[in-house]
Amino acid sequence: MDKKEFLTQLAQRLESSSVSADIDLDINFFDESKNVLQKPQIVVKYFPTENSVRQKVIDISDNLYEKSVEDAYNFIIFQIEQFEEEIDSVEFSGE
């Protein structure tokens, strides 16, 4: 499977996932012409409170292409969950 097909399937899987309602995913894999970007990435925006937003960029590294789409998806979801837990521990640790 080439990078374009891999990223297309991964994007579809991520778009259909049910991550937290407080999370927005900005999937940046392709340019306007549907060519694979030099540095594909996902921008994760987490809204722990109404007035707060935290952001993390997950770069799609070359070694991720060696995994199956499902394994890559699970890895990315794990990173998102870790990010959410990390922010929650800082945001809500004093409550």
N, C-alpha and C positions, 0 to 999 in steps of 0.2 A: 504494500500500500504506500503510495507516495504521500508527501507532506500535506498537499492540498486535500486529498481525500481523508487523511487522518484528522486534520483540523476541522474539516467540514463535519465529520461524524462526531468529533469531540464537542464542537459548538452545539450541535443538535442535542446531544446528551445533556450538556450543561443547561441549555435553554429549557429543556423539559423537566429539569430537576426541581425538587421542592426544597430549596434552601430556606433559611429563616426569612420571615416576612420583613425583617429589619435589614436584610442584605440585598444590595443591587449588584448585579454583575454586568460589567461592560466588557464584552468579548471583542478583542482587537486582534483578529487573526489575518484579515484580508484588507487590501486597499479597495478603492472604488471600482477598480477593474477586476476584482475578485482574484488578484494575485496574492500569494502568501507574503506577508510583511517580513522584512528583514529580522525583526524581533517581535514575533507574536507574543501577546500577553493578555492577561485578564486583569482588569481593575476591579477590585472588590471594595464596595462602599458599604460600611456598616453604620447604622443609625441607632446607637445604644439608647439615646434619648431624643426627644423632639428637637432639641436645640444643638445636637452634637452629631458630627459625622467623622468617622475615621476611615482611612483609605489604605489599602495595601495593593501592591502590584505583584502579580504572579507571572514571571517570565516563563515562556515555554522553551525549555532548554532542549538541545539536540538529543540528549539521552532519553527524553520522554517519548520520542518517536520509536524507540526500541520496545516500548511496552505496548500492550493491547490498548485499544481505546477505553475499555472498561477499567483497566488498571490505571491509566492516566487520569480518567475521570475520578476514580476513588482517591488518588493522590491529591488532586486539586481540591476535592471536597474536604479531605482531611486538613489541608492547609487553611481552608476557609474556616472550618470549625475551630482550629487552633487559634486563628486570628481573633475570632469572636470570643472565645474563652479568655484569651489574653486581655482584650479590651475590657470585658466584663469584670475581670479580677481587679483591674485598675480603677474603672469607673465606679464600681459598686462595693469596693472593699471596705469603705468607711461607713457603709449603711448597716 
